[in-house]
Amino acid sequence: MESAVASPVHPPLRSKRQIITPYLITVVLVAAVIWAHRSSGYPVFHATVWQEPGWEQFQQRYGVTEFGQDGYFVRAVKNGYNLFYHTERYGWRFTRKTSGDPVHSCAGCHTPEDLAYGFVGSDRYDAALDKRVSFEERLMRCYASPARMNGFVPTLYDPAIRDLRIFARMVAHSLRLGEGYMRAAL
């Protein structure tokens, strides 16, 4: 009687090329990412935000450095500052206005305090629109309004909307405003 001896199944041997190629692709990809973020010289690849005139005074007035070493928060506030005061440069896709127009940035109509009060008093019912309107939706409407920026409407998830929200939150924190706080009538 013949016994059937089971021979172990060996995977087929792979060539050196099949072994090296995935590692080589990974190394090239990692090198490209490191180069883009560290030494490319292209500002689009860096997480830094340009410091515009007036930032130091704003930073001191509202105590931006009180938030500790949270670089992402400070970067978002600085980007929100740039969007608020220099919309034609940093939010150019949301406005058709240029620096030659009398109102060419958010600061032309609003103050940082206006944004802070809008932030803490957001998500309220608007009788004119017959619905509840969020802070982000009010920002989007302001960008799209022909009387204001006359630009394209950003999406709710656009980084510009996020950074303006964080900017407003920081000013509200500095003014010690709580949720629902309304500005006193003058």
C-alpha positions, 0 to 999 in steps of 0.5 A, spaced: 500 500 500 502 506 497 502 512 503 500 518 501 505 523 504 503 530 504 508 535 501 508 542 504 506 547 500 511 552 498 509 559 496 513 560 489 519 564 490 519 571 488 524 575 484 529 580 487 525 586 483 518 584 486 521 584 493 525 591 492 520 595 488 515 596 494 520 598 499 523 603 493 516 606 492 515 607 500 522 610 500 521 615 494 514 617 497 517 618 504 523 622 501 518 627 497 513 628 503 519 630 507 522 634 502 516 638 500 514 640 508 522 641 510 526 644 504 522 645 498 521 653 499 514 653 496 509 656 502 503 652 500 507 646 503 508 649 509 503 650 515 506 657 517 501 663 516 504 669 514 504 675 519 501 681 517 501 688 519 498 689 526 498 682 528 502 684 534 498 689 537 492 684 536 495 679 539 497 683 545 490 686 545 486 679 546 492 675 549 492 670 543 499 667 547 494 665 553 492 658 549 499 655 551 503 652 546 498 650 542 501 651 535 495 649 531 490 654 535 494 660 534 496 658 527 488 658 526 487 664 529 493 668 525 489 665 519 483 668 521 486 674 523 489 675 516 482 673 513 478 678 517 483 684 515 486 682 508 480 678 505 482 680 498 489 677 499 487 670 503 480 669 501 480 672 494 476 666 492 470 668 496 470 676 494 470 680 487 473 686 491 480 688 490 484 693 495 481 699 491 474 698 493 472 702 499 470 695 503 474 689 501 475 685 507 471 683 513 474 689 517 470 694 512 464 692 515 465 688 522 469 689 528 472 683 531 468 684 537 462 683 532 464 676 530 465 674 537 458 676 539 455 673 533 459 667 535 456 666 542 449 668 539 449 664 533 444 658 532 438 662 533 432 663 529 432 668 524 424 670 523 426 673 516 429 667 513 424 663 518 429 658 520 435 657 525 441 660 522 448 658 524 454 662 525 458 659 519 452 660 515 452 667 517 459 667 514 457 664 508 451 669 507 456 675 508 461 672 503 456 671 498 452 678 499 452 683 493 452 689 498 458 686 502 463 681 499 460 679 493 464 673 492 463 665 491 460 661 497 465 657 501 462 650 503 461 649 511 467 645 511 472 650 508 478 652 512 477 659 511 470 658 515 473 654 520 479 659 522 474 665 522 470 661 527 476 659 531 478 667 530 471 669 533 472 664 539 478 667 541 476 674 541 469 671 545 474 668 550 478 674 551 472 678 552 469 673 557 463 672 553 458 666 554 454 662 550 448 666 548 451 673 550 447 679 547 451 685 546 447 691 550 443 696 546 446 702 546 
